[in-house]
Amino acid sequence: MPIQLPDARQLSDEALHVLRLRALRGIELGFSEVELAELLGVCHETISRRWSSYRTEGLEALPGRRTGRPLGSGRSLSEARADRIRGLIDDHSPAELGIAHALWTRRAVGDLIRKEFAIEMAERTVGLYPRRRGYTSKVPARRPRKQDPDEVGRWLAEDYPAIEGRAAEEGGEVLWVDEVGVDADHHPGRGYARRGERATMEVPRPHIRANQITAIGNEGTVRSMTYKGSLDAAVFLAFLAGLIEASSRKVFLIADRLQAHKTPEVLAWVEAHRGRIEVSYLPADAPERNPVEYLNNDMKGEVNKAGLPEDRGTLHARILAFMNHLAGVPRHVVSYFLHPEVQYAAAINI
């Protein structure tokens, strides 16, 4: 959780004076007013005024006494009303409260305040309330709308612990499996461009894509196989055969509910090799519960970071290099299980 700075109005006169000096020195060193405001926990307009005064009148222009309104004065929401808004945000999505937004943004919170208390507030002012109560803006996790929370709850409380228990009793290992397609024209991040112009990048033609299926364990095990075209039963069976051949222990494999994972051919093969492998399935529409998803995201970010590959061979070579690196660094594989959504499967207590 990010460190919450105290409101500057709660500081002593001496501390405020030091804060003002640090802000001025920061500007002299090249920091922007916005950066300094975020770092010091003050309003950037205040820093701007102090800097203007300092440039024209020197340090004597700095106020010797505190200025501005007392803490909490002039706020549109009382503490009780602000706590009410916080409770609604914690326990509900915007849609559940009749707010036409996908996420809790400043505009959505403003609509909620208007609905609850008939108070109109500027978006900038609205943003102060979540920040004071420890909220920060984050990239949202994607969660399928059809996901059944009861099914996910049973998986976490009953199904997975049972699988883990059987694996321990039989001296087996639990592995998770998933597939990914890596595109040669995908680049993770942004690039600089002149104001008003778009950042562009040259991409290979024709479109180049490589597919991989990977299984990992919470002790650092990693097994992978690249393949052409779409995943079907034949490809999945080839991967399963290689998986049990490479393992000296019985494999308890956890997969999603992709049709190729549970065709009659696959189910018959698994039953015929029951002494070496069992396959269980994650709850429907719950990809975030599969730790391989986080490996896949990591690989997509790393493969093309040094520049887009020009041909399929280069793309495959980069994928292989990434996987070879993982195989030599088990703790990196273990780290995927530390994501909050898959900590249930971690080998260590979180």
N, C-alpha and C positions, 0 to 999 in steps of 0.2 A: 504494500500500500504506500503511495507517495507521502512524503513528509508534509504535514500541514503547518504552514507558517502562521504565527500569531498575527492578529491584526495589528498594524503599526500603531494604531491609536491606543493599544494596550501597553506600549513601551514607555519607559521613563524618558524625561526630557534629554538626559545624557545619551541614552541609546538612540533616540531619534536624531540627535545631532550627528552621531557617528554614522548612522544610516545615510543621512544626507551627504556626508563627505564621501562615503563609499560610492554612492550613486554618481557624484561628480567625477570621481577618479575613474570610475568604470567607463564613462563617456570619453574621457581623455585617452583611455586605453583602446578605444574603438568599439566598445560594446554599444548595441542599440538601446534606446530607451525602453523598448518593449522587452528585450532580454533582461535588462536590469530590473524592470518592474516585476517580472516573473521570479527572478532570482532573490530579490530582496523583500518581496511580498508587499509592494506598494503600488499605487496607481501610476501609470506611465505619464499621465498628464501632469501629475505633481512633479515628477522628475524633470519634465520638459520646462515647467515654470521655474524650478530651482536653477536649471542650467542657464536659462535665458538671463535670470537675475545675476548669476555668478559671472557671466561673460561681460555684463555691462558694469557691475558694481563690485565684483570681487566677493570674497568670503563674508564681508560685512553685510551683504544682502541676505544671507541666510537668517531665517527668523530665530529669535532667541527664545521664543515661547511656542508652544504647540498651537497649530492653526486647524481650521476645519471643524466639522460638527462632532459632537461627542459620539462615541461608539454606539451604534444602534439607532440614533435619532434619524428621523426622516425616512425610515424604511416603510415600504408599502405593506409588508406582511409582518404581523406580530410573530414572536417566537412560536407560539402555539400553532398559528396557521402554517408557518414554515415547516414545523414538525409534521403537520397533517399532510402536506405535499410530499415530504420525504417518505412518509409511510406508504402513500399511494404509489410512488415511483418504485419503492423497494418490492412491493407485493403484486404489482400489476403491470401488464404491458399497456401501451397507449390504446390499442384496440379494445382491450377489456374494459376500459373506462370511457369508450365512445370518442376517443381522440383520434382523428384521422392522420396518424403518423405511424411509420413502421418502427421507429426508435424514439427513445427519450432524448430529444434535441431541445435547444433553447425555445424554438417555436412551439414544440409539443408541450413543454412545461408551461409556457405562457398561455397556451390554450387551456391547460388544466387549471391554472390559477384563475383564468377568466370564468371557467365553468363552475368551479367550486365557490369562488368568493366575489364574482362579478367585478374583478379588478383588472384594468388594462395596464400592462407594463411593457416598456420597450424591451426588445430581445436582449440588448446588452445588459440591462438591469436584471432581467430574468436569469441570465447566466451566472450572476453573482451568488444566487441562493444555492444551487447545486455545488458550486466550488467551495463555499463556506462549510458545507456539510460533507466534504470528503469525496465528492464525485469528480471524475475526470473523463474526458472524451476518449473513447476507445474504438478501435475497429471491431465491429460486431462479429460474433461467432454465428455461422450460418446453421440454422436448425430447421429440418423439414417440418412443415406445418402439420403433416399427418402423424407425426410421432405420437405414440401412446405413452404417456408418462407412467401409467401403471405397469406397462410391460417393461419399461426401462427400470422402474423401481424393483420389479421382481428379478430382473437380470442382476442388478447390483447386490441385492440382499440375499438371493437364493441361488439363482442359476450359476453365476460365475463362482461363488464360493464352493458349490458342489463340484464343479469341474476341477477347480484347484485342489480340492480335497482328494478326489480320485487320482489325480496326477501324483500327488504326494504319496498316496498309499501304494501306487503301482510303480513308483520310481520313474515316472515319465516327465516330460517337459511340455509346458503350455506355450503354444506359438499362435500369433495372430497373423492373418494373411490379408492382403489387399492388392489391387492392381492400379496402375497409373499410366497415363500417356504423357510423354514429355515432348513439347513442341519446340522446334528449332527457332521459331520466331517469337518466343515468349521471353520477356525480360522483366525481372523483378525490381521495380523501382521507377524513379523519375530521372529526368535529365534537364539541364539548363537550356533555356532558349531566351531570346530577346522578348521583352514585354510585348504582348499582343501577337506573338508568333508561337507556333506549336513546336514542341520538341519532336524530332523525327529520327528514325533509325532504319537502316537498310536491312531487309529480311531476305532470306534465301528463297529462290524459286526453282522448282515447285515447292509446295508446302512439305516440310519434313517432320515426321513424327516417329517416335520410338515408344514401344510398350514394354512394361515390365511388371512382373508379379513378384511380391516380396513377402517373406514371413520373418517375424522377429520374436524374440523372447525377452522377458524382463531381466534376464541375467546377462544380456548382451549378444545372444545368438542372432545371426542374420543369414538368411538364405534367399537367393533371388534368381530369376530367370527372365531374359528378354524374349519376346516373341513377335511375330508379324501378324497383322490383321487384328480381328476382334478375339477376345477370349471366348473359347468354347469348351465343351467338355473334354475334347482331346487334349487341348493345351493344359487344362487344369489337371487332368490325370497324369500328364507327363511331369508336371511340377510335383504332384503328390508322390509319384514314384521316386523322384530324385530326393524328395524330402525325407522319406523313411530310409532310403539308402544311405543318406549322409548322417543320420542320427543313430546313435547307439541305444537310445531310449525310446519308449513308446511316445508318439506325438499326440498331444491333445490340441487339435487345430481349431481355431475360432475364426469364422469367416462371416461376411455379410450375406444377405439373401439374394445375391445375384443368381439368376437362373442357371448359369453355367456351373455354379457351385453345388447344385442339388439335382441334376438331371438323373434319370434312372440309371444311366451308365455309371455316373459318379457314385451314387448311393450303393450300387451293387459292388463296385470295386472296393469301397471303404468297408463294406460288410465282410468281403472276402479277406481283407487285411486287418480285421478288427484287433488282432493281437498286437499290431504295430501302430495303428492310427485310429483316432476317433475324430469326427468333425462335428462341431456345434456351431450354432448360428446366433449372431447378435440380434437384438431387437430390431424390428423393421424401422427403417428411416432413422437410424441412429449412427451415422458414420463417425460422429465425434467421439464415440466410445471405442473406436479402433485405433490403437497407438500407431499403426502403420500409416495412417493418414498424415501424421506429423512428420514422419520420415519422408513421405512423398512430397509434402510441401517444402521441406528442407532441400530435397534433391532438385526440385524445380527452380528454387532460388539460387542454388550453387552452380548447376550445370551451365547456364548461359551467362553467369555473372561476368566472366572475362571476355565476353563478346559472343555474338551469335555464330554457331557452327555453319559452315558453308555446305556440308554434305552429310549424308546419313552416317557415314563411317566416323566422322568427327563427333557427331552427337552420341553414337554408341560408345565411343572411346571415353567421352567425358562421363557418361553414366557409369561405365565400368570403373573408372578411376574413383568416382565418388563412393561406389559400393565397396571397392577394395579398401578404401580409407576406413569406412565404417567397420569392416571386418577386423581391422587391426586396432580399433578403438572401442572396445565393448562399452565403456562408460558413456560414449556418445549415444549408443543405441539405448542404454538404460535411461538416458535423459528424456527420451520421448515419452516414457511412462510417468514423467513428473508433471506433464500437462494436467491441469485441474480436472479435465473430463475423463482422464484415464488413470488417475492416481489409484483408483480401486484395484488396478492390476499391477501396481508397482511392487517390486520385491522387497522394498524397505518401507518402514513406517514413515508417513509424511506428517 
